[in-house]
Amino acid sequence: MGFGSYDESEQQNHEVETDDDSEGVDVHENDHEGEARFEAGASTDDLVSQLKDMKSEDDE
């Protein structure tokens, strides 16, 4: 069969061997509660001005 052709045999249920002793991924292993804050030390106007300068340098 050519590339992209539909093959009904590929659509059948296939048994997959699994190792019951394997460890799963703990998606909550690194969860934390809290809050992160930072201060940029610059005003919003200064930061916007710097961003505009960076964008204009990219355009050149």
Buried (B, 14 or more C-beta within 10 A) or exposed (E): EEEEEEEEEEEEEEEEEEEEEEEEEEEEEEEEEEEEEEEEEEEEEEEEEEEEEEEEEEEE
